[in-house]
């Protein structure tokens, strides 16, 4: 989570119950599960293509940082 937070260091973030970032047309929320060793990702937006773009980007980042 911290590496994802640092990756988006230049953006306004909310750390209440995880990490939330508003990217204008798209926003996402990452939060760790309290009962499982998982991270929950929610991506929403006004444009399906942008939502899919950021969803895929975030999944790649999570997988990359999970290996580190």
MOPAC internal coordinates of N, CA, C and O (Angstrom, degrees):
PM7 1SCF
backbone

  N    0.0000 0     0.00 0     0.00 0    0    0    0
  C    1.4494 1     0.00 0     0.00 0    1    0    0
  C    1.5303 1   110.18 1     0.00 0    2    1    0
  O    1.2310 1   120.64 1   137.28 1    3    2    1
  N    1.3180 1   116.38 1   -42.72 1    3    2    1
  C    1.4624 1   119.49 1  -178.35 1    5    3    2
  C    1.5353 1   111.43 1   -62.50 1    6    5    3
  O    1.2310 1   120.10 1   141.82 1    7    6    5
  N    1.3163 1   117.42 1   -38.18 1    7    6    5
  C    1.4677 1   120.74 1   179.73 1    9    7    6
  C    1.5292 1   110.91 1   -67.61 1   10    9    7
  O    1.2310 1   120.04 1   142.40 1   11   10    9
  N    1.3232 1   117.53 1   -37.60 1   11   10    9
  C    1.4643 1   120.52 1   175.88 1   13   11   10
  C    1.5257 1   109.09 1   -65.98 1   14   13   11
  O    1.2310 1   120.62 1   136.79 1   15   14   13
  N    1.3137 1   116.42 1   -43.21 1   15   14   13
  C    1.4727 1   121.84 1   177.16 1   17   15   14
  C    1.5239 1   109.77 1   -56.95 1   18   17   15
  O    1.2310 1   120.16 1   132.54 1   19   18   17
  N    1.3190 1   117.31 1   -47.46 1   19   18   17
  C    1.4692 1   121.49 1   179.54 1   21   19   18
  C    1.5263 1   112.01 1   -66.00 1   22   21   19
  O    1.2310 1   120.09 1   145.95 1   23   22   21
  N    1.3198 1   117.43 1   -34.05 1   23   22   21
  C    1.4663 1   121.17 1   179.45 1   25   23   22
  C    1.5319 1   111.09 1   -60.13 1   26   25   23
  O    1.2310 1   120.73 1   144.42 1   27   26   25
  N    1.3269 1   116.21 1   -35.58 1   27   26   25
  C    1.4641 1   121.74 1   179.96 1   29   27   26
  C    1.5339 1   110.62 1  -104.20 1   30   29   27
  O    1.2310 1   120.55 1  -141.63 1   31   30   29
  N    1.3110 1   116.56 1    38.37 1   31   30   29
  C    1.4685 1   121.66 1  -173.00 1   33   31   30
  C    1.5231 1   113.90 1   -61.99 1   34   33   31
  O    1.2310 1   119.76 1   154.96 1   35   34   33
  N    1.3258 1   118.07 1   -25.04 1   35   34   33
  C    1.4645 1   120.54 1  -176.29 1   37   35   34
  C    1.5300 1   113.15 1   -87.29 1   38   37   35
  O    1.2310 1   119.87 1  -178.43 1   39   38   37
  N    1.3385 1   117.84 1     1.57 1   39   38   37
  C    1.4577 1   121.30 1  -177.60 1   41   39   38
  C    1.5277 1   111.89 1  -107.57 1   42   41   39
  O    1.2310 1   121.03 1   -23.97 1   43   42   41
  N    1.3185 1   115.64 1   156.03 1   43   42   41
  C    1.4607 1   121.08 1   176.20 1   45   43   42
  C    1.5236 1   108.89 1   -73.05 1   46   45   43
  O    1.2310 1   120.75 1   -48.73 1   47   46   45
  N    1.3307 1   116.17 1   131.27 1   47   46   45
  C    1.4564 1   121.55 1  -175.08 1   49   47   46
  C    1.5198 1   111.25 1  -128.53 1   50   49   47
  O    1.2310 1   121.48 1   -22.03 1   51   50   49
  N    1.3057 1   114.78 1   157.97 1   51   50   49
  C    1.4538 1   122.11 1   173.05 1   53   51   50
  C    1.5269 1   106.53 1  -122.57 1   54   53   51
  O    1.2310 1   120.47 1   -51.40 1   55   54   53
  N    1.3226 1   116.71 1   128.60 1   55   54   53
  C    1.4614 1   120.78 1  -177.38 1   57   55   54
  C    1.5253 1   112.97 1  -105.37 1   58   57   55
  O    1.2310 1   120.28 1  -165.95 1   59   58   57
  N    1.3036 1   117.07 1    14.05 1   59   58   57
  C    1.4630 1   120.69 1   177.41 1   61   59   58
  C    1.5301 1   108.56 1   -73.34 1   62   61   59
  O    1.2310 1   119.99 1   -60.61 1   63   62   61
  N    1.3063 1   117.62 1   119.39 1   63   62   61
  C    1.4655 1   123.26 1   179.03 1   65   63   62
  C    1.5237 1   112.35 1    58.20 1   66   65   63
  O    1.2310 1   120.03 1  -132.56 1   67   66   65
  N    1.3159 1   117.56 1    47.44 1   67   66   65
  C    1.4580 1   121.92 1   178.73 1   69   67   66
  C    1.5082 1   111.29 1   115.66 1   70   69   67
  O    1.2310 1   120.80 1    42.31 1   71   70   69
  N    1.3131 1   116.07 1  -137.69 1   71   70   69
  C    1.4626 1   122.54 1  -178.69 1   73   71   70
  C    1.5210 1   108.57 1  -134.00 1   74   73   71
  O    1.2310 1   120.25 1   -55.70 1   75   74   73
  N    1.3174 1   117.12 1   124.30 1   75   74   73
  C    1.4653 1   122.03 1   175.40 1   77   75   74
  C    1.5200 1   108.56 1  -125.45 1   78   77   75
  O    1.2310 1   121.11 1   -43.22 1   79   78   77
  N    1.3280 1   115.48 1   136.78 1   79   78   77
  C    1.4543 1   121.39 1   179.98 1   81   79   78
  C    1.5197 1   108.78 1  -135.28 1   82   81   79
  O    1.2310 1   121.11 1   -47.30 1   83   82   81
  N    1.3395 1   115.49 1   132.70 1   83   82   81
  C    1.4515 1   122.33 1   178.35 1   85   83   82
  C    1.5225 1   108.35 1  -102.38 1   86   85   83
  O    1.2310 1   120.72 1   -60.06 1   87   86   85
  N    1.3314 1   116.22 1   119.94 1   87   86   85
  C    1.4658 1   122.03 1  -178.85 1   89   87   86
  C    1.5266 1   110.78 1  -108.53 1   90   89   87
  O    1.2310 1   119.83 1  -144.75 1   91   90   89
  N    1.2923 1   117.93 1    35.25 1   91   90   89
  C    1.4710 1   125.42 1  -178.37 1   93   91   90
  C    1.5237 1   111.28 1    75.41 1   94   93   91
  O    1.2310 1   119.61 1    95.65 1   95   94   93
  N    1.3422 1   118.34 1   -84.35 1   95   94   93
  C    1.4599 1   121.16 1  -178.35 1   97   95   94
  C    1.5232 1   113.49 1   -83.68 1   98   97   95
  O    1.2310 1   120.39 1   168.08 1   99   98   97
  N    1.3232 1   116.86 1   -11.92 1   99   98   97
  C    1.4642 1   122.51 1  -177.94 1  101   99   98
  C    1.5218 1   108.15 1  -136.81 1  102  101   99
  O    1.2310 1   120.74 1   -36.06 1  103  102  101
  N    1.3246 1   116.19 1   143.94 1  103  102  101
  C    1.4576 1   118.90 1   171.57 1  105  103  102
  C    1.5183 1   107.65 1  -135.86 1  106  105  103
  O    1.2310 1   121.27 1   -27.08 1  107  106  105
  N    1.3440 1   115.19 1   152.92 1  107  106  105
  C    1.4529 1   118.62 1   178.03 1  109  107  106
  C    1.5173 1   110.73 1  -139.00 1  110  109  107
  O    1.2310 1   122.52 1   -21.85 1  111  110  109
  N    1.3162 1   112.77 1   158.15 1  111  110  109
  C    1.4486 1   121.43 1   179.48 1  113  111  110
  C    1.5205 1   108.16 1  -134.06 1  114  113  111
  O    1.2310 1   121.13 1   -47.67 1  115  114  113
  N    1.3158 1   115.44 1   132.33 1  115  114  113
  C    1.4660 1   122.79 1   174.99 1  117  115  114
  C    1.5171 1   107.18 1  -122.03 1  118  117  115
  O    1.2310 1   120.84 1   -48.07 1  119  118  117
  N    1.3099 1   116.00 1   131.93 1  119  118  117
  C    1.4548 1   117.11 1   175.77 1  121  119  118
  C    1.5142 1   109.73 1  -149.09 1  122  121  119
  O    1.2310 1   120.89 1   -37.77 1  123  122  121
  N    1.3080 1   115.91 1   142.23 1  123  122  121
  C    1.4666 1   118.95 1   178.62 1  125  123  122
  C    1.5242 1   110.23 1   -75.99 1  126  125  123
  O    1.2310 1   120.94 1   -34.97 1  127  126  125
  N    1.3186 1   115.81 1   145.03 1  127  126  125
  C    1.4540 1   121.00 1   174.25 1  129  127  126
  C    1.5249 1   108.74 1   -71.83 1  130  129  127
  O    1.2310 1   120.59 1   -36.36 1  131  130  129
  N    1.3131 1   116.47 1   143.64 1  131  130  129
  C    1.4604 1   120.16 1   177.65 1  133  131  130
  C    1.5257 1   112.10 1   -86.21 1  134  133  131
  O    1.2310 1   120.44 1   165.05 1  135  134  133
  N    1.3297 1   116.76 1   -14.95 1  135  134  133
  C    1.4616 1   120.55 1  -175.92 1  137  135  134
  C    1.5221 1   114.39 1  -116.04 1  138  137  135
  O    1.2310 1   120.06 1   164.08 1  139  138  137
  N    1.3290 1   117.48 1   -15.92 1  139  138  137
  C    1.4573 1   121.55 1  -178.20 1  141  139  138
  C    1.5233 1   109.46 1  -131.97 1  142  141  139
  O    1.2310 1   120.87 1   -17.20 1  143  142  141
  N    1.3140 1   115.94 1   162.80 1  143  142  141
  C    1.4557 1   120.58 1   177.73 1  145  143  142
  C    1.5300 1   108.63 1   -88.04 1  146  145  143
  O    1.2310 1   121.58 1  -113.33 1  147  146  145
  N    1.3444 1   114.59 1    66.67 1  147  146  145
  C    1.4559 1   121.86 1  -177.70 1  149  147  146
  C    1.5176 1   110.39 1  -138.38 1  150  149  147
  O    1.2310 1   121.66 1   -20.67 1  151  150  149
  N    1.3200 1   114.42 1   159.33 1  151  150  149
  C    1.4608 1   121.36 1   172.49 1  153  151  150
  C    1.5214 1   106.88 1  -116.09 1  154  153  151
  O    1.2310 1   120.42 1   -47.74 1  155  154  153
  N    1.2998 1   116.79 1   132.26 1  155  154  153
  C    1.4601 1   122.00 1   178.97 1  157  155  154
  C    1.5287 1   108.99 1   -95.25 1  158  157  155
  O    1.2310 1   120.56 1   -47.81 1  159  158  157
  N    1.3159 1   116.54 1   132.19 1  159  158  157
  C    1.4644 1   122.74 1  -179.62 1  161  159  158
  C    1.5164 1   109.03 1  -120.68 1  162  161  159
  O    1.2310 1   121.04 1   -50.09 1  163  162  161
  N    1.3228 1   115.62 1   129.91 1  163  162  161
  C    1.4600 1   122.21 1   174.78 1  165  163  162
  C    1.5198 1   107.15 1  -127.50 1  166  165  163
  O    1.2310 1   120.42 1   -53.70 1  167  166  165
  N    1.3216 1   116.81 1   126.30 1  167  166  165
  C    1.4638 1   122.12 1   178.53 1  169  167  166
  C    1.5227 1   107.45 1  -126.13 1  170  169  167
  O    1.2310 1   120.56 1   -53.48 1  171  170  169
  N    1.3187 1   116.54 1   126.52 1  171  170  169
  C    1.4593 1   121.67 1   178.72 1  173  171  170
  C    1.5133 1   109.79 1  -134.00 1  174  173  171
  O    1.2310 1   120.78 1   -24.61 1  175  174  173
  N    1.3241 1   116.11 1   155.39 1  175  174  173
  C    1.4542 1   119.52 1   178.26 1  177  175  174
  C    1.5065 1   112.61 1  -175.67 1  178  177  175
  O    1.2310 1   121.56 1    -0.98 1  179  178  177
  N    1.3197 1   114.63 1   179.02 1  179  178  177
  C    1.4569 1   122.26 1  -177.87 1  181  179  178
  C    1.5245 1   112.69 1   -87.00 1  182  181  179
  O    1.2310 1   120.39 1   160.62 1  183  182  181
  N    1.3320 1   116.86 1   -19.38 1  183  182  181
  C    1.4519 1   121.72 1  -173.58 1  185  183  182
  C    1.5325 1   109.05 1  -126.51 1  186  185  183
  O    1.2310 1   120.27 1   -59.60 1  187  186  185
  N    1.3240 1   117.08 1   120.40 1  187  186  185
  C    1.4580 1   122.15 1  -176.15 1  189  187  186
  C    1.5325 1   112.50 1   -57.95 1  190  189  187
  O    1.2310 1   120.03 1   139.95 1  191  190  189
  N    1.3255 1   117.55 1   -40.05 1  191  190  189
  C    1.4670 1   120.62 1  -179.88 1  193  191  190
  C    1.5230 1   111.64 1   -64.28 1  194  193  191
  O    1.2310 1   120.51 1   138.70 1  195  194  193
  N    1.3311 1   116.62 1   -41.30 1  195  194  193
  C    1.4767 1   119.81 1   178.74 1  197  195  194
  C    1.5239 1   110.74 1   -68.07 1  198  197  195
  O    1.2310 1   120.57 1   140.32 1  199  198  197
  N    1.3323 1   116.51 1   -39.68 1  199  198  197
  C    1.4642 1   119.92 1   177.52 1  201  199  198
  C    1.5240 1   109.65 1   -60.55 1  202  201  199
  O    1.2310 1   120.05 1   133.24 1  203  202  201
  N    1.3206 1   117.50 1   -46.76 1  203  202  201
  C    1.4722 1   120.58 1   179.19 1  205  203  202
  C    1.5237 1   111.95 1   -64.08 1  206  205  203
  O    1.2310 1   120.23 1   141.02 1  207  206  205
  N    1.3335 1   117.16 1   -38.98 1  207  206  205
  C    1.4643 1   120.96 1   178.02 1  209  207  206
  C    1.5301 1   110.66 1   -59.67 1  210  209  207
  O    1.2310 1   120.42 1   128.91 1  211  210  209
  N    1.3218 1   116.80 1   -51.09 1  211  210  209
  C    1.4690 1   119.90 1  -178.16 1  213  211  210
  C    1.5210 1   112.52 1   -71.14 1  214  213  211
  O    1.2310 1   120.07 1   145.84 1  215  214  213
  N    1.3258 1   117.46 1   -34.16 1  215  214  213
  C    1.4656 1   120.13 1   176.13 1  217  215  214
  C    1.5219 1   109.79 1   -60.14 1  218  217  215
  O    1.2310 1   120.54 1   131.51 1  219  218  217
  N    1.3307 1   116.57 1   -48.49 1  219  218  217
  C    1.4677 1   120.53 1   179.76 1  221  219  218
  C    1.5237 1   111.76 1   -64.78 1  222  221  219
  O    1.2310 1   120.39 1   139.91 1  223  222  221
  N    1.3208 1   116.86 1   -40.09 1  223  222  221
  C    1.4673 1   120.95 1   177.88 1  225  223  222
  C    1.5295 1   110.84 1   -61.91 1  226  225  223
  O    1.2310 1   120.71 1   134.89 1  227  226  225
  N    1.3239 1   116.25 1   -45.11 1  227  226  225
  C    1.4668 1   120.04 1  -179.58 1  229  227  226
  C    1.5231 1   112.01 1   -66.90 1  230  229  227
  O    1.2310 1   119.91 1   141.03 1  231  230  229
  N    1.3062 1   117.78 1   -38.97 1  231  230  229
  C    1.4636 1   120.49 1   177.52 1  233  231  230
  C    1.5223 1   110.30 1   -62.91 1  234  233  231
  O    1.2310 1   120.15 1   137.86 1  235  234  233
  N    1.3398 1   117.32 1   -42.14 1  235  234  233
  C    1.4724 1   120.21 1   176.76 1  237  235  234
  C    1.5232 1   111.24 1   -61.65 1  238  237  235
  O    1.2310 1   120.33 1   136.37 1  239  238  237
  N    1.3415 1   116.97 1   -43.63 1  239  238  237
  C    1.4660 1   120.54 1   179.64 1  241  239  238
  C    1.5273 1   111.14 1   -63.48 1  242  241  239
  O    1.2310 1   120.48 1   136.20 1  243  242  241
  N    1.3177 1   116.69 1   -43.80 1  243  242  241
  C    1.4678 1   120.29 1   179.86 1  245  243  242
  C    1.5244 1   110.00 1   -60.90 1  246  245  243
  O    1.2310 1   120.17 1   134.33 1  247  246  245
  N    1.3139 1   117.29 1   -45.67 1  247  246  245
  C    1.4677 1   120.80 1   178.93 1  249  247  246
  C    1.5233 1   111.28 1   -63.41 1  250  249  247
  O    1.2310 1   120.51 1   138.52 1  251  250  249
  N    1.3293 1   116.63 1   -41.48 1  251  250  249
  C    1.4704 1   121.16 1   179.11 1  253  251  250
  C    1.5118 1   110.62 1   -61.95 1  254  253  251
  O    1.2310 1   119.97 1   130.89 1  255  254  253
  N    1.3048 1   117.66 1   -49.11 1  255  254  253
  C    1.4529 1   121.12 1  -176.32 1  257  255  254
  C    1.5249 1   111.88 1   -74.11 1  258  257  255
  O    1.2310 1   119.96 1   156.94 1  259  258  257
  N    1.3180 1   117.68 1   -23.06 1  259  258  257
  C    1.4571 1   121.01 1   177.41 1  261  259  258
  C    1.5289 1   111.08 1   -67.46 1  262  261  259
  O    1.2310 1   120.91 1   150.70 1  263  262  261
  N    1.3397 1   115.86 1   -29.30 1  263  262  261
  C    1.4718 1   120.84 1   178.96 1  265  263  262
  C    1.5200 1   111.44 1   -78.83 1  266  265  263
  O    1.2310 1   119.92 1   155.45 1  267  266  265
  N    1.3268 1   117.76 1   -24.55 1  267  266  265
  C    1.4781 1   121.49 1  -176.63 1  269  267  266
  C    1.5221 1   111.00 1   -72.50 1  270  269  267
  O    1.2310 1   120.10 1   180.00 1  271  270  269

